[in-house]
Amino acid sequence: MVGAAGVVLLAPAAAVGPVVRAVVSSRAAARGVSVEIERVRPTLGGVWLLGVTFRGRDARVRGEVDAVRVPFGNGPIEVHGGRLVLRGRLQELQRDVSSDRTGSTSGRGGRLLRADGLGLRWTEFDRRGSTLEAWGVAAERRADADGARVDLLRARSRGGAVDAHDIELALARTGDARLKRLELSRVVASLDLDAFGRDGDVGGAPARPPASPASTRTPSPGGRAGAVLGLEAFAEVAKQALPTGAEVRTQSALVALGFHGEHLGFGPSEVSLRREPDALALEVAPSERSSRGATPLALRGRLPFGADPPSVELEGGPVSLAALGVRDGELGLTHTRDATLEAHLHVELAAGSVRGSGSGSLMNLSLQRRELGAQEVRGLNLGFRTSGEAALDGSRVSLRDTEVTVGEVKAAGSFEYARDESGVRLRVAGGVPLASCDAVVASIPAALLNDAAGVRLEGTFALDHALTYDSAHPSALALTLHVENGCRVVSAPPELSPDRFRAAWTREVKGPDGLPMTIRSGPGTPEWVAYDDIPHAMEVAVLVCEDGGFYRHHGFDFRAMEKAMRDDILAGRFLRGASTISMQLAKNLYLGKEKTLSRKLEEALLTMLLEAKLSKRELIELYLNVVELGPGIYGIGEAARYYFDEDARQLSLGQALYLASILPDPTRQHFAPDGRLMPHWWDYLKKLMHIARDHDRITDDDLDAGLAEEIAFRKGNGESESRDLDATEPASITKRHKLPLDDDDAEP
């Protein structure tokens, strides 16, 4: 009896499941959605739907819900846990989940809704395949308005991502749901600038083709530029969701830029986004207030809904870099609270490019980067003024009316670069107007000059340069470099005085094993060769191989620099330098081997110091006695004995030319295992002999004697000493040596 009663009572409950499934499926189908329910559990107050899955007709909408409670009567429907997946643009989703095509409407009655614990993933909502994800979504549908809360919202597009935390929004129930209020506690945006030059999308598959023909597309903001930055999708969603006059605010927004492994951040900033009739208006201001008397630095942006380009303006300052959110350590910057920025910029995103103009200054800048030098650079003052345009993929850059100021020194010019399937085209012009040499040095931070900061100059300096190059027509390259260097050294610290090189001194050099060692150099030391004892052939050799204009210039050979630049451009790589004997001597006497801006600046000042205080004879003598000519071998005295078992005074033309020929790379040898000179290097030395004769450095008899020589390693009694030498063939001879002598080089 009891069992029979239980069956009678449970029978209606068992019948509820099929009925509920049928009702839900019918109403969902009217919206273009198919629904499957794993379990139906009736309760006294309503019914629970467990394990609900649904899918739109075109599979653009699908999802899973853990549990749905549908109460009896007019109480709110409750949704707990689950995930919604959307694919496609907003209009496509609206078509996928739409009113029944037979004319009946769905959702009559407007049931109230409460939801929590939901997740969302929306992909391909723009032409670039961008994605939008949300976690911790809670929503409530009331009679007068709809509201939602989101723990985290993340939007990703090619080259960028935006994370928004703790979002609260309210939608007005006037026709379609429209945004009434939106508050965000924190927004973090990141932008990978390297992605601009790469094909494909960051972190995902290529974007699928648009569903509509190109002729029906709405022009995207900024063309490809807008797509790269995700602006197209953002504008499309905002236009649909924001009514005119609606405003979105956040009190804490941070932006991080990444490029070539470097990072630069800004924020926190206050952000306001306002919906205007035809555009979105953005305003960003640092949360930290500017100092008294300074104009706040504000960024204002405009994102039109039509074909007009998006634009950005940066106006105001000076404001500290720290107030903008720049942290110490980013890009090597230090003491960011002391550095200030003032800017007046206007930038527009055109089709695939960015164009703009403006001016600004960075004052009291401090940074530490190994490319600059070992010390922290403090108190750098920079200014700029420019206008131009650049393609976001790096294929085109045009800068016009550009001026850069460092301290009191100005450099002005223009720059045009283009790259396409036909090659590279480059046009550069500009220079440094006439400036005081002392002002030039004073504009350089002391950390970049180290001890050379005490060198004082007088006179004037000016520079003009122009370059036109087309890789499709390399022979048409046009390059001019005109330098008016009237700088003269008037004083220097005693410890830098070249007078100390007139007597013996100690210096640290690299030993045969590559480790540092200390040696003595100078007049009176065992291997020192005085100028009067240096054979004429040795002086000829270094002039031919290293510095044909040594007796003509005053430390810098600008003609050789121009020719070297021309060859480097045509070769597409660094082919040869244009260091003079005086410049190399400055490096050997004062500087290390590091390649930094600081070292090049020191080299320039110390070269002028040597030229001012020493005669050309003294410079040649010093150079030939300190220069490296092999592992642990310094000066021609030691080199002559090591290579040829000769006194340096007895060096022949061929032997002298060999020593000069290995100066660019003294660690590389050119003797065969039997000690004889390799044929390819002997041919090179013979060419150098002919160059010396063509420039009247040697006589016909000298040339004949040189060509008849037999050069070998430690030749004695007519035989070459057999020795296991590291003889390696160079990839190129010409790339390792200076230019031949100029036709008008003066004789010593």
Rosetta blueprint (number, residue, H / E / L):
1 M L
2 V H
3 G H
4 A H
5 A H
6 G H
7 V H
8 V H
9 L H
10 L H
11 A H
12 P H
13 A H
14 A H
15 A H
16 V H
17 G H
18 P H
19 V H
20 V H
21 R H
22 A H
23 V H
24 V H
25 S H
26 S H
27 R H
28 A H
29 A H
30 A L
31 R L
32 G L
33 V E
34 S E
35 V E
36 E E
37 I E
38 E E
39 R E
40 V E
41 R E
42 P E
43 T L
44 L L
45 G L
46 G E
47 V E
48 W E
49 L E
50 L E
51 G E
52 V E
53 T E
54 F E
55 R E
56 G E
57 R L
58 D L
59 A L
60 R L
61 V E
62 R E
63 G E
64 E E
65 V E
66 D E
67 A E
68 V E
69 R E
70 V E
71 P E
72 F L
73 G L
74 N L
75 G L
76 P L
77 I E
78 E E
79 V E
80 H E
81 G E
82 G E
83 R E
84 L E
85 V E
86 L E
87 R E
88 G L
89 R L
90 L H
91 Q H
92 E H
93 L H
94 Q H
95 R H
96 D H
97 V L
98 S L
99 S L
100 D L
101 R L
102 T L
103 G L
104 S L
105 T L
106 S L
107 G L
108 R L
109 G L
110 G L
111 R L
112 L L
113 L E
114 R E
115 A E
116 D E
117 G E
118 L E
119 G E
120 L E
121 R E
122 W E
123 T E
124 E L
125 F L
126 D L
127 R L
128 R L
129 G L
130 S L
131 T E
132 L E
133 E E
134 A E
135 W E
136 G E
137 V E
138 A E
139 A E
140 E E
141 R E
142 R L
143 A L
144 D L
145 A E
146 D E
147 G E
148 A E
149 R E
150 V E
151 D E
152 L E
153 L E
154 R E
155 A E
156 R E
157 S E
158 R L
159 G L
160 G E
161 A E
162 V E
163 D E
164 A E
165 H E
166 D E
167 I E
168 E E
169 L E
170 A E
171 L E
172 A E
173 R E
174 T L
175 G L
176 D L
177 A E
178 R E
179 L E
180 K E
181 R E
182 L E
183 E E
184 L E
185 S E
186 R E
187 V E
188 V E
189 A E
190 S E
191 L E
192 D E
193 L H
194 D H
195 A H
196 F H
197 G H
198 R L
199 D L
200 G L
201 D L
202 V L
203 G L
204 G L
205 A L
206 P L
207 A L
208 R L
209 P L
210 P L
211 A L
212 S L
213 P L
214 A H
215 S H
216 T H
217 R L
218 T L
219 P L
220 S L
221 P L
222 G L
223 G L
224 R H
225 A H
226 G H
227 A H
228 V H
229 L H
230 G L
231 L H
232 E H
233 A H
234 F H
235 A H
236 E H
237 V H
238 A H
239 K H
240 Q H
241 A H
242 L L
243 P L
244 T L
245 G L
246 A L
247 E E
248 V E
249 R E
250 T E
251 Q E
252 S E
253 A E
254 L E
255 V E
256 A E
257 L E
258 G E
259 F E
260 H L
261 G L
262 E E
263 H E
264 L E
265 G E
266 F E
267 G E
268 P E
269 S E
270 E E
271 V E
272 S E
273 L E
274 R E
275 R E
276 E L
277 P L
278 D L
279 A E
280 L E
281 A E
282 L E
283 E E
284 V E
285 A E
286 P E
287 S L
288 E L
289 R L
290 S L
291 S L
292 R L
293 G L
294 A L
295 T E
296 P E
297 L E
298 A E
299 L E
300 R E
301 G E
302 R E
303 L E
304 P E
305 F L
306 G L
307 A L
308 D L
309 P L
310 P L
311 S E
312 V E
313 E E
314 L E
315 E E
316 G E
317 G E
318 P E
319 V E
320 S E
321 L L
322 A L
323 A L
324 L L
325 G L
326 V L
327 R L
328 D L
329 G L
330 E H
331 L H
332 G H
333 L E
334 T E
335 H L
336 T L
337 R L
338 D L
339 A L
340 T E
341 L E
342 E E
343 A E
344 H E
345 L E
346 H E
347 V E
348 E E
349 L E
350 A E
351 A L
352 G L
353 S E
354 V E
355 R E
356 G E
357 S E
358 G E
359 S E
360 G E
361 S E
362 L E
363 M E
364 N E
365 L E
366 S E
367 L E
368 Q L
369 R L
370 R L
371 E L
372 L L
373 G L
374 A L
375 Q L
376 E L
377 V E
378 R E
379 G E
380 L E
381 N E
382 L E
383 G E
384 F E
385 R E
386 T E
387 S E
388 G E
389 E E
390 A E
391 A E
392 L L
393 D L
394 G L
395 S L
396 R E
397 V E
398 S E
399 L E
400 R E
401 D E
402 T E
403 E E
404 V E
405 T E
406 V E
407 G L
408 E L
409 V E
410 K E
411 A E
412 A E
413 G E
414 S E
415 F E
416 E E
417 Y E
418 A E
419 R E
420 D E
421 E L
422 S L
423 G E
424 V E
425 R E
426 L E
427 R E
428 V E
429 A E
430 G E
431 G E
432 V E
433 P E
434 L E
435 A E
436 S E
437 C H
438 D H
439 A H
440 V H
441 V H
442 A H
443 S L
444 I L
445 P L
446 A H
447 A H
448 L H
449 L L
450 N H
451 D H
452 A H
453 A H
454 G H
455 V L
456 R E
457 L E
458 E E
459 G L
460 T E
461 F E
462 A E
463 L E
464 D E
465 H E
466 A E
467 L E
468 T E
469 Y E
470 D E
471 S L
472 A L
473 H L
474 P H
475 S H
476 A H
477 L L
478 A E
479 L E
480 T E
481 L E
482 H E
483 V E
484 E E
485 N E
486 G L
487 C L
488 R E
489 V E
490 V E
491 S E
492 A L
493 P L
494 P H
495 E H
496 L H
497 S L
498 P H
499 D H
500 R H
501 F H
502 R H
503 A L
504 A L
505 W E
506 T E
507 R E
508 E E
509 V E
510 K E
511 G L
512 P L
513 D L
514 G L
515 L L
516 P E
517 M E
518 T E
519 I E
520 R E
521 S E
522 G L
523 P L
524 G L
525 T L
526 P L
527 E L
528 W L
529 V L
530 A L
531 Y H
532 D H
533 D H
534 I L
535 P L
536 H H
537 A H
538 M H
539 E H
540 V H
541 A H
542 V H
543 L H
544 V H
545 C H
546 E L
547 D L
548 G L
549 G L
550 F L
551 Y L
552 R L
553 H L
554 H L
555 G L
556 F L
557 D L
558 F H
559 R H
560 A H
561 M H
562 E H
563 K H
564 A H
565 M H
566 R H
567 D H
568 D H
569 I H
570 L H
571 A H
572 G L
573 R L
574 F L
575 L L
576 R L
577 G L
578 A L
579 S L
580 T L
581 I H
582 S H
583 M H
584 Q H
585 L H
586 A H
587 K H
588 N H
589 L H
590 Y H
591 L L
592 G L
593 K L
594 E L
595 K L
596 T L
597 L H
598 S H
599 R H
600 K H
601 L H
602 E H
603 E H
604 A H
605 L H
606 L H
607 T H
608 M H
609 L H
610 L H
611 E H
612 A H
613 K H
614 L L
615 S L
616 K H
617 R H
618 E H
619 L H
620 I H
621 E H
622 L H
623 Y H
624 L H
625 N H
626 V H
627 V L
628 E E
629 L E
630 G E
631 P L
632 G L
633 I E
634 Y E
635 G L
636 I H
637 G H
638 E H
639 A H
640 A H
641 R H
642 Y H
643 Y H
644 F H
645 D L
646 E L
647 D L
648 A H
649 R H
650 Q H
651 L L
652 S L
653 L H
654 G H
655 Q H
656 A H
657 L H
658 Y H
659 L H
660 A H
661 S H
662 I L
663 L L
664 P L
665 D L
666 P L
667 T L
668 R L
669 Q E
670 H L
671 F E
672 A L
673 P L
674 D L
675 G L
676 R E
677 L E
678 M L
679 P H
680 H H
681 W H
682 W H
683 D H
684 Y H
685 L H
686 K H
687 K H
688 L H
689 M H
690 H H
691 I H
692 A H
693 R H
694 D H
695 H L
696 D L
697 R L
698 I L
699 T L
700 D H
701 D H
702 D H
703 L H
704 D H
705 A H
706 G H
707 L H
708 A L
709 E L
710 E L
711 I L
712 A E
713 F L
714 R L
715 K L
716 G E
717 N L
718 G L
719 E E
720 S L
721 E L
722 S L
723 R L
724 D L
725 L L
726 D L
727 A E
728 T L
729 E L
730 P L
731 A L
732 S L
733 I L
734 T H
735 K H
736 R H
737 H L
738 K L
739 L L
740 P L
741 L L
742 D L
743 D L
744 D L
745 D L
746 A L
747 E L
748 P L
